[in-house]
Amino acid sequence: MHEAILYKQLEDCKVQCTACKQKCIIAENHTGICGVRQNREGKLYLLVYGKASAVNNDPVEKKPLFHFLPGTQIFSLGTVGCNFGCSFCQNWDLSQVSKEVKLRLLKEKKPELAKVEIGKFGYELLPEKIVETCKKYNIPSIAYTYNEPIIFFEYLYDTARLAKKAGIKNVLVSNGYESDEALELLKDYVDAMNIDLKSFSDEFYSKICKARLQPVLDTIKKAHALGIWIEITTLIIPTKNDSEEELTNIARFIASIDHTIPWHVTAFHPEYEMKDIPETNFESLLHAYRIGKKAGLHHVYIGNIVDEKHASTHCHNCKALLIKRIGHHVETNSFKGICPECKEPVPGIWK
Ligand code: SF4
């Protein structure tokens, strides 16, 4: 068990977790919404420190990050648990398992057993070992992904600091609920984030995700202001978030921060509690793509579907093909951030 950094002690042996914008107040023996941060005798502990539940060496394009070391591999890890409860979650078997444990233990009136029960998930993978593996195999970056990384803040923070020292970059794939305190601590170690902007409706966020819209918008603005490279992803869910008005609002919001932030519009596949919704067709993705371009975004990408044209990077100025992608495969990766035809700079992290 590892004591958390991000929390405050309150009266009556309660604590307030400050890792994410849920800011849970947690009574003794209980866990927060994510189910992996537990109050024991007035101290908060991270139950999944050094416990990886999913580990892979992925193409960076899979995160998706298209303006970040294209064509390279990224060491990717996640634990169990999430601070959201999205009914369309594509990784629900990892993200929602800690909540199932939490609910069962509450029913059995044994919340204190969370430490033992959550400890059963994943296998030991300490920060030193992660960084050592990346160095051994020349993997240039690490992604904290699969489930929401901010809930395992202390594990990611220790790994990211060690990685940075070793010249390895760090990436968060996140739902955008990082607290300001967490972002301030991470800003010197995290190079890039892919943040989901799942909808532009607070009702969608509260009913479908068990969260709110405004905190996500605030995180996107703050991460950008802190100088972290960001790309935004919206999973296009038929009838739920794909209206012209909603997609226009999302695209305009991104453009209001920076026209050069890449926007990934990706295809939904029926999962978890949304098996009754059909998968997104290509026309809907193309519609979202056109809305993004109309709002003035320089780089809009279609994902979760193989479409070379809309997954490749073109120069915004002269339209020259800069990086050709087929699925997650990059055919040309010698791009250095300046269009060879017209010399227009293309923002991103290219080396
Ligand atoms: S990280 Fe977990 S415990 Fe902490 S505020 Fe967020 S949901 Fe609550």
Residues whose N, C-alpha, C, O or C-beta is under 5 A from the ligand:
A	BS01	SF4	C17 A19 C20 Q22 K23 C24 G32 I33 C34 R37 N83 I150 I151
